[in-house]
Structure formats: C-alpha cells, structure tokens
Amino acid sequence: MKKVYMVDLKSNSKHTNKLNKLKNLFNKVNYGDLINEGDLTAIKIHFGEVGKDTFIRPIFTKPIVDLIKQAGGIPFLTDTSVLYSGPRKIGPTHIEVAHSHGFVPIVTGAPVIIADGINGKDYCDITINKKHFEKCHIASGIVNADKMVVLTHFKGHEMAGFGGSIKNLAMGCAPPIGKAEQHSTKQTVNPKKCIGCMECFNNCAHDAIEMIDGKALINQDICVGCGECMTVCKYDAIFLDWETELSGFNERLSEYAYASVKDKEVLYINFVLDITPNCDCVSWSSETLVPDIGILASTDPVAIDKASLDLANAAYNGLNDVFKSVHPNTFGEVQINYGEEIGLGSADYELIKI
C-alpha cells in the first residue's frame, strides 16, 4: 500500500500557511534524503496559458526550490512545447509566458528551462516495450535531470477526463512529436452545427482546417489530433469517436508517463485546489467544480492521482464522478487502471493527513 500524505485545507483554521505546509509535505516524504550533492532536479510544472489564472501560483514553488537546494540539488522549473498555436509552442516565447505569470527567479528562486529546447526538437528515445509504444520521445531536459519533483494542478480535462500527475508526466514531459503520438485521434466537423465562425481555422497550428462553402473541414492527413479545434469551438461542432478513441488515448498517456520517469526517483505533489473543468492549456478560467480540498504528496503517481480523484468525488456529494459531470464521454479511470497494469504505480493507497 502506497502512502499519500495530505494537507487537508478544509479542516484547518482560517489562519493557515500553505508554504509551511508544503515544506512539511516534502519533509514527510523524506525526498531530500534522495537528493545528492549537485543533482540536477527538474521541477515539472505547467506555467499556465495566456489568459488563464488558476495554474499553480509561482510562490508555491519557492519552498520546494529552497528544500532542494538545502539537500544539495540544483533545481530548475520546466515544461515542454505544446502542439497547438500560441506563445508556448516554442521555447523562447514559452519562457516569456512563464515570466509574465510570475515564474521568475526573484519569486521562485530557480530559472525556467524549457525541457525540449528552443523549437521542441530536443528529446531522447526511451525504450519501454508496452502495448502502444516500443519507444517514447521524452524531452532531454527531463531525461538528463537526476531527480524530479512534479507539481500538478489537479483539474478536469476534456479528453483525459482529469489531469493529474500521470497526465502532467505524459504530455508535460513529451516534445510535440510525443504529444502527437499520444493523441493520434483525429477530430471531425459536424457541418449541421458549424456556423463558419473560423475559430477553429484561426487556432489550428498545423493548417489542417479548410473553409469550404462557409463550413470547416478537417484534413485527416494533416491533423495531428491535438484537440485545440474542439476546445475553442463554442458550438460543439467538432467531435471525436469518443467510444473507440478515448480509452486508448488514456492508455497512451500512461505509457508516456511510464517512460518519463523510467529509472528516476520522483516526488509528486498534487494541488487539489481551483478544480476547474478544463486543463491549464485553455486561455480562460472557469468556475470551480468543488471547493478547495488540499495538497497531496507521494512518490507514486498512480496512488496520488487515485487519492486526488477519490477526494474530488467525495466533495461532489460522493455520488458521481465529478469530471464525468462535465465530460461525460471520457475515461479518466483508465489512467489509474492501466497505469497500475504496466507498473507505473499502485492504486492501493493509504491517505495520511498531516
């Protein structure tokens, strides 16, 4: 049974110091004992899309940075390039977004380094020999780090069901070519719903969408399946074959997560706060689905995601899957079940409140 430690914010007094509680979580897991002098330590985090404000606050990284330094490690904040259009598509402007959101050394105590380089092409092939992939493409900055701390904003996701540590590893540690491999699902336009607003056309980073007779049409030979068109469409005119595609999508996530931490000692911290329906890649912030719950820490990505999901569901009257209430066709549970099957971690956990 894997241990998952938790700071329960619901049971605390009105006067609480989350920064001190983060230090307590780090020390409770004894992760500092695993860091050797000079260890390059990646702090994997999502810096937030432009227009988003519910990503992990930069100040929350400072206690982790300080503790890594105290243990002798050399920390850096990191993420990888995205598939879709926008400033996070390449390293230099991705760093500008991070800085504009407050991830600067004077606040965090560590530099920002985009793990797959200036153009998203700096990666290594990691052999895993699983059902979907023999090899996975993982960003060099992740592979070459000696240790890693994964800071994850736990929330919903329109394709994965939910985004926790597993998804943060899978998509967040992969360069664009790896992200495309995980998606490999291609969207389709329903012409009866399409009004020709061109929102999908303007946001496609791969020029896979044409406008024909005032309707959008996705070129299946060019589409990489990133799902940005589906995210920005306000009229539900773009869809997937949910029944056959999304279970496999979550399995591919789990395999990429496995590759990203292969032979690496990792600490996972889930911020089960600001639990929004969509991931931090969208350019807006939504109302939260349930009140803030707490901050969790573990050395097992499957256990911490299962604990986070259980807590979120319990806060949602304990009756339904909170994320299926907004994304009913998703199969988020596959991340847990298949992740356990391939040896990524264990769904059997003990929740310890501190």
C-alpha positions as CSV (number, residue, x, y, z in Angstrom):
1,M,0.0,0.0,0.0
2,K,1.5,3.3,-1.1
3,K,1.5,6.3,1.3
4,V,-0.1,9.5,0.2
5,Y,0.4,12.5,2.6
6,M,-2.2,15.3,2.6
7,V,-2.6,18.8,4.0
8,D,-6.4,19.0,4.4
9,L,-7.3,22.6,3.9
10,K,-10.9,22.0,4.7
11,S,-10.1,21.1,8.3
12,N,-7.6,23.9,9.0
13,S,-8.3,27.1,10.8
14,K,-8.8,30.3,8.9
15,H,-5.2,31.2,9.6
16,T,-3.1,28.7,7.5
17,N,0.3,29.0,5.9
18,K,0.4,26.8,2.8
19,L,4.1,27.5,2.2
20,N,5.0,25.9,5.5
21,K,2.6,23.0,4.9
22,L,4.4,22.4,1.6
23,K,7.7,22.1,3.4
24,N,6.1,19.7,5.8
25,L,4.9,17.5,3.0
26,F,8.3,17.5,1.3
27,N,10.0,16.6,4.6
28,K,7.4,14.0,5.5
29,V,8.1,12.1,2.3
30,N,11.9,12.4,3.1
31,Y,12.6,13.3,-0.5
32,G,15.5,15.4,0.5
33,D,17.3,12.2,1.6
34,L,17.2,11.0,-2.0
35,I,18.9,14.1,-3.5
36,N,22.7,14.0,-3.8
37,E,25.0,17.0,-3.9
38,G,24.9,18.5,-7.4
39,D,21.8,16.6,-8.6
40,L,20.1,18.5,-11.4
41,T,16.5,18.5,-10.2
42,A,13.7,19.3,-12.6
43,I,10.6,20.8,-11.1
44,K,7.9,19.9,-13.6
45,I,5.1,22.4,-13.6
46,H,2.6,24.0,-16.0
47,F,3.2,27.7,-16.3
48,G,-0.3,28.5,-17.5
49,E,-1.7,29.6,-20.8
50,V,-2.1,33.3,-21.6
51,G,-5.5,34.3,-20.2
52,K,-5.6,31.5,-17.5
53,D,-5.2,32.3,-13.8
54,T,-5.9,29.1,-12.0
55,F,-2.5,27.5,-12.6
56,I,-0.2,26.7,-9.6
57,R,0.9,30.0,-8.0
58,P,4.6,30.8,-8.6
59,I,5.1,31.4,-4.9
60,F,4.3,27.7,-4.2
61,T,7.4,26.7,-5.9
62,K,9.7,28.6,-3.6
63,P,9.6,26.2,-0.6
64,I,10.3,23.3,-2.9
65,V,13.2,25.1,-4.5
66,D,14.7,26.0,-1.1
67,L,14.5,22.5,0.2
68,I,16.1,21.0,-2.9
69,K,19.0,23.5,-2.5
70,Q,19.3,22.6,1.1
71,A,19.7,19.0,0.1
72,G,22.4,19.9,-2.3
73,G,20.4,19.8,-5.5
74,I,20.3,22.3,-8.4
75,P,16.7,23.0,-9.2
76,F,15.1,24.4,-12.3
77,L,11.5,24.9,-13.3
78,T,10.5,23.2,-16.6
79,D,7.8,22.3,-19.1
80,T,7.7,21.4,-22.8
81,S,6.5,22.9,-26.0
82,V,2.8,22.5,-27.0
83,L,1.2,21.2,-30.2
84,Y,-1.2,24.0,-30.7
85,S,-0.7,27.6,-31.8
86,G,0.4,30.3,-29.4
87,P,3.5,31.5,-27.5
88,R,4.0,28.2,-25.6
89,K,4.8,26.5,-28.9
90,I,8.5,27.3,-28.9
91,G,11.0,27.7,-26.0
92,P,11.8,31.5,-26.1
93,T,8.2,32.7,-26.0
94,H,7.2,29.9,-23.6
95,I,9.7,31.3,-21.2
96,E,8.2,34.8,-21.7
97,V,4.8,33.4,-20.7
98,A,6.3,31.8,-17.6
99,H,8.0,35.1,-16.6
100,S,4.8,37.1,-17.3
101,H,2.9,34.7,-14.9
102,G,5.5,35.3,-12.1
103,F,7.8,32.4,-12.6
104,V,10.9,34.4,-12.2
105,P,14.0,33.7,-10.0
106,I,13.3,36.6,-7.6
107,V,10.0,34.8,-6.7
108,T,10.8,31.2,-7.2
109,G,14.5,31.0,-6.6
110,A,15.1,29.0,-9.7
111,P,15.4,29.5,-13.5
112,V,12.9,28.4,-16.2
113,I,14.3,26.0,-18.7
114,I,12.1,24.5,-21.5
115,A,13.0,20.9,-21.4
116,D,12.7,20.2,-25.2
117,G,14.8,23.2,-26.3
118,I,14.1,26.3,-28.3
119,N,12.0,24.6,-31.0
120,G,10.6,21.4,-29.3
121,K,13.0,19.1,-31.0
122,D,15.4,18.3,-28.2
123,Y,14.4,14.9,-27.0
124,C,15.6,11.3,-26.3
125,D,14.0,8.0,-27.2
126,I,13.2,5.9,-24.1
127,T,12.5,2.2,-24.7
128,I,9.5,0.8,-22.8
129,N,8.1,-2.1,-25.0
130,K,4.5,-1.7,-24.0
131,K,1.2,-2.3,-25.8
132,H,1.1,1.0,-27.7
133,F,4.8,2.1,-27.8
134,E,8.1,0.4,-28.0
135,K,9.8,3.7,-27.6
136,C,8.6,7.1,-26.3
137,H,10.0,10.5,-27.1
138,I,10.9,12.3,-23.9
139,A,12.3,15.8,-23.6
140,S,16.1,15.8,-23.0
141,G,15.8,18.2,-20.0
142,I,13.7,15.6,-18.3
143,V,15.8,12.6,-19.2
144,N,19.1,14.3,-18.2
145,A,17.7,15.5,-14.8
146,D,19.0,13.4,-11.9
147,K,15.8,13.9,-9.9
148,M,12.4,15.4,-10.5
149,V,9.6,16.9,-8.5
150,V,6.2,17.0,-10.3
151,L,3.9,19.9,-9.2
152,T,0.4,19.3,-10.6
153,H,-2.7,21.3,-10.6
154,F,-5.4,18.6,-10.3
155,K,-8.4,19.5,-12.5
156,G,-10.6,18.3,-15.3
157,H,-9.7,17.6,-18.9
158,E,-11.9,17.4,-22.0
159,M,-10.2,14.3,-23.4
160,A,-8.4,12.7,-20.5
161,G,-11.3,13.1,-18.0
162,F,-9.0,14.6,-15.4
163,G,-5.4,16.0,-15.4
164,G,-3.3,14.8,-12.5
165,S,0.3,13.7,-12.1
166,I,0.0,11.0,-14.8
167,K,-1.1,13.5,-17.4
168,N,1.5,16.0,-16.2
169,L,4.2,13.4,-16.8
170,A,2.8,12.2,-20.1
171,M,2.1,15.3,-22.0
172,G,4.2,17.6,-19.9
173,C,7.5,15.7,-20.4
174,A,7.0,15.0,-24.1
175,P,8.0,17.2,-27.0
176,P,5.4,18.0,-29.7
177,I,6.1,14.8,-31.6
178,G,5.5,12.8,-28.4
179,K,2.3,14.7,-27.7
180,A,1.1,13.9,-31.2
181,E,1.8,10.2,-30.7
182,Q,-0.3,10.2,-27.6
183,H,-3.2,11.9,-29.2
184,S,-3.3,10.1,-32.6
185,T,-7.0,10.7,-32.5
186,K,-8.4,13.0,-35.2
187,Q,-11.4,15.3,-34.9
188,T,-14.3,15.6,-37.3
189,V,-16.7,18.5,-38.1
190,N,-20.4,18.2,-37.9
191,P,-21.5,20.5,-40.8
192,K,-25.0,20.9,-39.3
193,K,-23.6,22.6,-36.2
194,C,-20.8,24.5,-37.8
195,I,-21.6,28.2,-38.4
196,G,-18.4,29.1,-40.2
197,C,-17.1,31.3,-37.4
198,M,-13.5,30.3,-38.3
199,E,-12.4,30.0,-34.7
200,C,-11.0,26.5,-35.3
201,F,-9.4,27.6,-38.5
202,N,-7.6,30.5,-36.8
203,N,-6.4,28.3,-33.9
204,C,-5.1,25.3,-35.9
205,A,-1.3,25.2,-35.6
206,H,-1.0,22.7,-38.3
207,D,-3.1,24.2,-41.1
208,A,-5.3,21.1,-41.1
209,I,-8.6,23.0,-41.4
210,E,-10.1,24.4,-44.6
211,M,-13.2,26.5,-45.0
212,I,-15.4,25.2,-47.8
213,D,-18.7,26.8,-48.6
214,G,-18.7,28.5,-45.2
215,K,-18.1,25.3,-43.2
216,A,-14.9,24.0,-41.6
217,L,-13.4,20.8,-42.9
218,I,-10.5,18.9,-41.1
219,N,-7.9,17.4,-43.4
220,Q,-7.4,14.0,-41.8
221,D,-4.0,13.6,-43.5
222,I,-2.6,16.7,-41.8
223,C,-4.5,16.7,-38.5
224,V,-2.3,15.6,-35.5
225,G,-5.3,15.2,-33.1
226,C,-4.2,17.8,-30.6
227,G,-7.8,18.8,-29.9
228,E,-7.4,22.5,-29.9
229,C,-10.1,23.0,-32.5
230,M,-12.6,21.0,-30.3
231,T,-11.6,23.1,-27.3
232,V,-12.2,26.5,-29.0
233,C,-15.4,25.6,-30.8
234,K,-18.3,27.2,-29.0
235,Y,-21.0,25.3,-31.0
236,D,-20.0,21.7,-30.3
237,A,-19.5,21.3,-34.0
238,I,-16.2,19.3,-33.6
239,F,-16.2,15.8,-32.1
240,L,-14.3,12.5,-31.7
241,D,-15.5,9.0,-31.8
242,W,-15.4,9.0,-28.1
243,E,-16.3,5.4,-27.5
244,T,-13.4,3.9,-29.5
245,E,-10.8,6.7,-29.2
246,L,-10.5,7.9,-25.6
247,S,-9.8,4.7,-23.8
248,G,-6.7,4.2,-26.0
249,F,-5.8,7.8,-25.5
250,N,-5.6,7.3,-21.7
251,E,-3.5,4.2,-22.2
252,R,-1.1,6.1,-24.3
253,L,-0.9,8.8,-21.6
254,S,0.0,6.1,-19.1
255,E,2.8,4.7,-21.3
256,Y,4.3,8.0,-21.9
257,A,4.2,8.8,-18.1
258,Y,6.0,5.5,-17.5
259,A,8.7,6.5,-20.0
260,S,9.2,9.9,-18.5
261,V,10.1,8.6,-15.0
262,K,11.8,5.4,-16.0
263,D,14.8,4.8,-13.7
264,K,14.2,8.1,-11.9
265,E,13.3,8.9,-8.3
266,V,10.4,11.3,-8.3
267,L,8.3,13.2,-5.8
268,Y,4.7,14.1,-6.8
269,I,2.7,16.9,-5.3
270,N,-0.9,17.4,-6.4
271,F,-2.6,20.7,-5.7
272,V,-6.3,19.7,-5.4
273,L,-7.3,23.4,-5.5
274,D,-9.1,25.5,-8.1
275,I,-10.6,22.4,-9.5
276,T,-11.7,23.6,-12.9
277,P,-13.4,21.6,-15.7
278,N,-10.6,22.2,-18.2
279,C,-6.9,21.9,-18.2
280,D,-4.5,24.9,-17.8
281,C,-3.9,25.0,-21.6
282,V,-7.1,26.8,-22.3
283,S,-7.0,30.6,-22.4
284,W,-9.7,31.2,-19.9
285,S,-10.6,30.3,-16.3
286,S,-13.9,28.6,-15.3
287,E,-15.8,28.3,-12.1
288,T,-14.5,25.5,-9.9
289,L,-16.4,22.2,-9.7
290,V,-15.9,21.7,-5.9
291,P,-14.3,23.7,-3.1
292,D,-10.6,23.5,-2.5
293,I,-9.6,20.2,-0.8
294,G,-5.9,20.1,-0.1
295,I,-2.4,19.4,-1.2
296,L,-1.1,15.8,-1.5
297,A,2.4,14.3,-1.8
298,S,3.6,10.9,-2.7
299,T,6.3,9.0,-4.5
300,D,3.7,7.1,-6.6
301,P,1.9,8.9,-9.4
302,V,-1.0,6.4,-9.6
303,A,-1.6,6.4,-5.9
304,I,-1.7,10.2,-5.7
305,D,-4.0,10.6,-8.7
306,K,-6.4,7.9,-7.3
307,A,-6.4,9.7,-3.9
308,S,-7.0,13.1,-5.5
309,L,-9.8,11.7,-7.7
310,D,-11.5,10.0,-4.7
311,L,-11.3,13.2,-2.7
312,A,-12.7,15.3,-5.5
313,N,-15.6,12.8,-6.0
314,A,-16.3,12.7,-2.3
315,A,-16.5,16.5,-2.3
316,Y,-19.0,16.2,-5.2
317,N,-21.7,14.7,-2.8
318,G,-19.9,11.4,-3.1
319,L,-22.4,10.3,-5.7
320,N,-20.9,10.7,-9.1
321,D,-17.6,11.2,-10.9
322,V,-17.2,14.9,-10.7
323,F,-15.3,15.1,-14.0
324,K,-17.8,13.0,-15.9
325,S,-20.4,15.6,-14.9
326,V,-18.7,18.0,-17.3
327,H,-17.0,15.5,-19.7
328,P,-19.4,12.5,-19.8
329,N,-17.7,10.6,-22.6
330,T,-14.3,10.5,-21.0
331,F,-12.5,7.5,-19.4
332,G,-10.2,9.1,-16.8
333,E,-10.2,5.9,-14.7
334,V,-8.2,4.2,-17.5
335,Q,-5.2,6.3,-16.4
336,I,-5.4,4.6,-13.0
337,N,-6.2,1.1,-14.0
338,Y,-3.8,0.8,-17.0
339,G,-1.1,2.8,-15.1
340,E,-1.2,0.1,-12.4
341,E,-1.2,-2.7,-15.0
342,I,2.0,-1.5,-16.7
343,G,3.9,-0.9,-13.4
344,L,3.7,2.9,-13.3
345,G,2.4,2.7,-9.7
346,S,-0.3,1.3,-7.4
347,A,-3.9,2.4,-6.9
348,D,-3.8,0.9,-3.4
349,Y,-3.0,3.8,-1.1
350,E,-3.1,4.9,2.5
351,L,-4.1,8.6,3.0
352,I,-2.2,10.2,5.8
353,K,-3.3,13.7,6.9
354,I,-0.7,15.9,8.5
